Amino acid sequence: MKKEHPGVPGGGALRAKEAMELIMMIVFLVCGFIAIAFVLLITVYLIISGLPAIREVGLTDFLFGTRWASTDKTDPAYGILPFILTSIYGTAGAILIGVPIGFLTAVFLSKVAPPRVAAVIRPAVDLLVGMMVLLPAIRKTFDIAAGDSLLAAIIVLAVMILPSIISVSETALNAVPREYEEASLALGATELETYFRVSVPAAKSGIAAAVVLGVGRAIGEAMAILMVAGNVANMPSLLSSVKFLTTAIASEMSYAAVGSLQRNALYSIGLILFLFIMCINVILNVFLKRNKEG
């Protein structure tokens, strides 16, 4: 017979619970190591595949060259400065537009909107990402000019990051204890003052996480941008066709010959994009940590 814990009723159930907790801890630990291993494998693969092109072209010419002509047989060029600047400007523009709208919408849904209104708006917000794939059909149906440009890409990116920012920010605001707001109202603050001076600061870490997710989404988006940016390797200008780092890879990888300089250069772009995202995440995390300590 199995011995029960002395003096503890239901000792067998307690041991089963402890065993289940141990099993789940091991499962989570293994999943964490697998995630880290995948990141390391991706990093190593990008380095191995991307360095040959950088060595052949030259780091300076690759990063600061303004001409990209990977399919030119007589005078190929592999300068990605237009892609880098376009990605920076496009992401910054999308954040400047999307973050305020997403943040204010999250405050409205969490604190102001009646439950029935919020229940209608939330699914509509979630559909914003999928609606971007309908752009070609909308243009054809209503005979709208393409307008391929950096401005169009910024607007599309701003719309596409809204669901992430709104959802995460609203969840953070809903997690603020109601007692905080009641105390503020009892001290004579208005509802708007309470929302922006009590609830928002209390949910600051969650809102910051929403912004980080939005930045990551804006940087990594490719296919929707491919439809509206024009896919031309120009230096960035609001009303001209441009090409992002992600769209450069997506548009040329399918026909780049295996082992060719063009394909290796695309892997090099992927490496630069990977480092770009890593740097942004590090900078944002350092900023958030200092802000939290302050």
C-alpha positions as CSV (number, residue, x, y, z in Angstrom):
1,M,0.0,0.0,0.0
2,K,1.1,3.6,-0.7
3,K,1.9,5.6,2.3
4,E,0.0,8.8,2.8
5,H,1.8,12.0,4.1
6,P,1.6,11.7,7.9
7,G,-0.9,14.2,9.3
8,V,-1.9,15.4,5.8
9,P,-5.2,14.3,4.5
10,G,-5.2,13.2,0.9
11,G,-1.4,12.8,0.7
12,G,-1.6,10.8,-2.5
13,A,-3.4,13.6,-4.3
14,L,-0.8,16.0,-3.0
15,R,2.0,13.9,-4.4
16,A,0.2,13.6,-7.7
17,K,-0.1,17.4,-7.8
18,E,3.6,17.9,-7.0
19,A,4.5,15.4,-9.7
20,M,2.3,17.2,-12.3
21,E,3.9,20.5,-11.4
22,L,7.4,19.0,-11.8
23,I,6.4,17.5,-15.2
24,M,5.0,20.8,-16.4
25,M,8.1,22.7,-15.2
26,I,10.3,20.3,-17.2
27,V,8.0,20.7,-20.3
28,F,8.3,24.5,-20.0
29,L,12.0,24.3,-19.5
30,V,12.4,22.1,-22.6
31,C,10.2,24.5,-24.7
32,G,12.3,27.4,-23.5
33,F,15.6,25.7,-24.6
34,I,14.0,24.7,-27.9
35,A,13.1,28.4,-28.6
36,I,16.6,29.5,-27.7
37,A,18.1,26.8,-29.9
38,F,15.9,27.9,-32.9
39,V,17.1,31.5,-32.4
40,L,20.7,30.3,-32.3
41,L,20.3,28.1,-35.4
42,I,18.7,31.0,-37.3
43,T,21.5,33.3,-36.3
44,V,24.2,30.8,-37.3
45,Y,22.5,30.1,-40.6
46,L,22.2,33.8,-41.5
47,I,25.8,34.4,-40.6
48,I,27.1,31.5,-42.6
49,S,24.9,32.3,-45.6
50,G,25.2,36.1,-45.4
51,L,28.9,36.7,-44.8
52,P,30.2,35.5,-48.2
53,A,28.3,38.2,-50.1
54,I,29.5,40.9,-47.7
55,R,33.1,39.8,-48.1
56,E,32.8,39.7,-51.8
57,V,31.0,43.0,-52.2
58,G,32.7,44.8,-49.3
59,L,31.0,45.9,-46.1
60,T,31.1,49.6,-46.9
61,D,29.8,49.2,-50.5
62,F,27.1,46.8,-49.3
63,L,25.8,49.0,-46.4
64,F,26.3,52.4,-47.9
65,G,25.9,51.8,-51.6
66,T,22.9,53.5,-53.2
67,R,22.5,51.3,-56.2
68,W,20.9,47.8,-56.2
69,A,21.0,46.0,-59.6
70,S,21.3,42.3,-58.7
71,T,20.1,41.1,-62.1
72,D,22.3,43.3,-64.2
73,K,24.6,40.9,-66.0
74,T,27.2,43.6,-67.1
75,D,27.4,45.8,-64.1
76,P,25.7,44.3,-61.0
77,A,25.5,46.4,-57.8
78,Y,24.5,45.4,-54.3
79,G,24.1,48.6,-52.3
80,I,21.3,48.3,-49.7
81,L,21.4,51.9,-48.2
82,P,18.0,52.7,-49.9
83,F,16.5,49.6,-48.3
84,I,17.8,50.4,-44.8
85,L,16.6,54.0,-44.9
86,T,13.3,53.1,-46.3
87,S,12.8,50.5,-43.5
88,I,13.7,53.1,-40.9
89,Y,11.5,55.8,-42.3
90,G,8.6,53.4,-42.9
91,T,8.7,51.9,-39.4
92,A,9.1,55.3,-37.8
93,G,6.2,56.7,-39.7
94,A,4.0,53.8,-38.9
95,I,4.8,54.0,-35.2
96,L,4.1,57.8,-35.2
97,I,0.7,57.2,-36.7
98,G,-0.3,53.8,-35.3
99,V,0.8,54.1,-31.6
100,P,-1.3,57.2,-30.7
101,I,-4.4,55.8,-32.5
102,G,-3.9,52.4,-31.0
103,F,-3.3,53.7,-27.5
104,L,-6.3,56.0,-27.5
105,T,-8.5,53.3,-28.9
106,A,-7.3,50.9,-26.2
107,V,-8.2,53.5,-23.5
108,F,-11.6,54.0,-25.1
109,L,-12.4,50.3,-25.3
110,S,-11.1,49.6,-21.7
111,K,-12.5,52.6,-19.8
112,V,-15.0,54.6,-21.8
113,A,-16.9,52.5,-24.3
114,P,-20.1,50.7,-23.3
115,P,-19.7,46.9,-23.3
116,R,-21.9,46.4,-26.3
117,V,-20.0,49.0,-28.3
118,A,-16.7,47.5,-27.3
119,A,-17.9,44.1,-28.3
120,V,-18.5,45.3,-31.8
121,I,-15.3,47.3,-32.2
122,R,-12.9,44.6,-31.0
123,P,-13.6,42.1,-33.8
124,A,-13.5,45.0,-36.3
125,V,-10.0,45.9,-35.1
126,D,-8.8,42.3,-35.4
127,L,-9.9,42.3,-39.0
128,L,-7.7,45.2,-39.9
129,V,-4.7,43.0,-40.6
130,G,-6.6,40.7,-43.0
131,M,-8.2,43.6,-44.8
132,M,-4.8,44.7,-46.2
133,V,-4.7,41.6,-48.5
134,L,-7.8,43.0,-50.2
135,L,-6.0,46.1,-51.5
136,P,-5.6,44.8,-55.1
137,A,-9.3,43.8,-55.3
138,I,-10.4,47.2,-53.9
139,R,-8.3,49.0,-56.5
140,K,-9.7,47.0,-59.3
141,T,-13.3,47.2,-58.2
142,F,-13.3,51.0,-57.7
143,D,-10.7,51.8,-60.4
144,I,-8.4,53.5,-57.9
145,A,-4.8,54.5,-59.0
146,A,-2.1,52.3,-57.4
147,G,-0.3,55.2,-55.7
148,D,2.7,53.0,-54.9
149,S,4.8,55.0,-52.5
150,L,6.5,55.2,-49.1
151,L,3.5,57.1,-47.8
152,A,1.1,54.3,-48.9
153,A,3.4,51.8,-47.2
154,I,3.4,53.8,-44.0
155,I,-0.4,54.0,-43.9
156,V,-0.7,50.3,-44.4
157,L,1.9,49.5,-41.8
158,A,0.2,51.9,-39.3
159,V,-3.2,50.1,-39.9
160,M,-1.6,46.6,-39.6
161,I,0.1,47.3,-36.2
162,L,-3.1,48.6,-34.6
163,P,-4.6,45.2,-33.6
164,S,-1.4,44.2,-31.6
165,I,-1.1,47.6,-29.9
166,I,-4.8,47.9,-29.1
167,S,-5.2,44.3,-27.8
168,V,-2.1,44.3,-25.6
169,S,-2.7,47.8,-24.3
170,E,-6.4,47.1,-23.5
171,T,-5.4,43.9,-21.6
172,A,-2.9,45.9,-19.6
173,L,-5.4,48.6,-18.8
174,N,-8.0,46.1,-17.7
175,A,-5.5,44.5,-15.3
176,V,-5.2,47.8,-13.3
177,P,-6.9,47.3,-9.9
178,R,-10.2,49.1,-9.7
179,E,-9.3,50.4,-6.3
180,Y,-6.7,52.7,-7.9
181,E,-9.3,54.4,-10.0
182,E,-11.8,54.6,-7.1
183,A,-9.3,56.2,-4.9
184,S,-8.5,58.8,-7.5
185,L,-12.2,59.6,-8.1
186,A,-12.7,59.9,-4.3
187,L,-10.0,62.5,-4.2
188,G,-11.9,64.7,-6.7
189,A,-10.2,63.7,-10.0
190,T,-12.4,63.5,-13.1
191,E,-12.7,60.3,-15.0
192,L,-10.4,61.4,-17.8
193,E,-7.8,62.5,-15.3
194,T,-8.1,59.2,-13.5
195,Y,-7.7,57.2,-16.8
196,F,-4.6,59.1,-18.0
197,R,-2.9,59.9,-14.7
198,V,-3.6,56.7,-12.7
199,S,-4.7,53.8,-15.0
200,V,-2.2,54.5,-17.8
201,P,0.9,54.9,-15.6
202,A,-0.1,51.7,-13.7
203,A,-0.4,49.8,-17.1
204,K,2.8,51.4,-18.4
205,S,4.8,48.2,-18.8
206,G,2.0,46.5,-20.7
207,I,1.5,49.4,-23.0
208,A,5.3,49.6,-23.6
209,A,5.2,45.9,-24.6
210,A,2.4,46.7,-27.0
211,V,4.6,49.3,-28.7
212,V,7.5,46.8,-28.9
213,L,5.2,44.3,-30.6
214,G,4.0,47.0,-33.0
215,V,7.6,47.9,-33.9
216,G,8.5,44.3,-34.5
217,R,5.4,43.8,-36.7
218,A,6.1,47.0,-38.7
219,I,9.7,46.0,-39.4
220,G,9.0,42.4,-40.3
221,E,6.0,42.9,-42.6
222,A,6.7,42.0,-46.2
223,M,3.8,40.9,-48.4
224,A,1.3,43.7,-47.7
225,I,4.1,46.3,-48.3
226,L,5.1,44.5,-51.5
227,M,1.6,45.4,-52.9
228,V,1.8,49.2,-52.0
229,A,5.4,50.3,-51.9
230,G,6.2,50.0,-55.6
231,N,9.2,47.6,-55.1
232,V,11.7,50.0,-56.7
233,A,15.2,50.5,-55.2
234,N,14.9,54.3,-54.9
235,M,16.2,56.4,-52.1
236,P,13.2,57.0,-49.8
237,S,10.8,59.8,-50.6
238,L,7.2,60.0,-49.4
239,L,5.6,60.0,-52.9
240,S,8.1,57.7,-54.7
241,S,8.1,54.0,-55.1
242,V,10.5,52.3,-52.7
243,K,11.7,48.9,-51.5
244,F,12.0,47.7,-47.9
245,L,14.6,45.2,-46.6
246,T,11.8,42.6,-46.2
247,T,10.3,43.2,-49.7
248,A,13.8,43.0,-51.3
249,I,14.1,39.5,-50.0
250,A,10.6,38.5,-50.7
251,S,10.6,39.8,-54.3
252,E,13.9,38.2,-55.4
253,M,14.5,35.1,-53.5
254,S,12.2,33.0,-55.7
255,Y,14.3,33.4,-58.8
256,A,17.8,33.9,-57.3
257,A,20.0,31.0,-58.3
258,V,21.3,28.8,-55.5
259,G,24.9,29.7,-54.6
260,S,24.8,32.9,-56.7
261,L,26.0,36.2,-55.4
262,Q,22.5,37.5,-55.7
263,R,21.1,34.8,-53.4
264,N,23.9,35.3,-50.9
265,A,23.3,39.0,-50.9
266,L,19.7,38.4,-50.1
267,Y,20.8,36.3,-47.1
268,S,23.1,39.2,-46.2
269,I,20.0,41.5,-46.2
270,G,18.3,39.0,-43.9
271,L,21.3,39.2,-41.6
272,I,21.2,43.0,-41.5
273,L,17.5,42.9,-40.9
274,F,18.0,40.4,-38.0
275,L,20.7,42.6,-36.4
276,F,18.5,45.7,-37.0
277,I,15.6,44.1,-35.1
278,M,17.9,42.9,-32.3
279,C,19.3,46.4,-31.9
280,I,15.9,48.0,-31.7
281,N,14.7,45.4,-29.1
282,V,17.8,46.0,-27.0
283,I,17.4,49.8,-27.2
284,L,13.7,49.6,-26.3
285,N,14.3,47.2,-23.4
286,V,17.1,49.4,-22.0
287,F,14.9,52.4,-22.3
288,L,11.9,50.6,-20.6
289,K,14.2,49.3,-17.8
290,R,15.6,52.8,-17.1
291,N,12.1,54.3,-17.2
292,K,10.8,51.7,-14.8
293,E,13.7,52.2,-12.3
294,G,13.2,56.0,-12.6
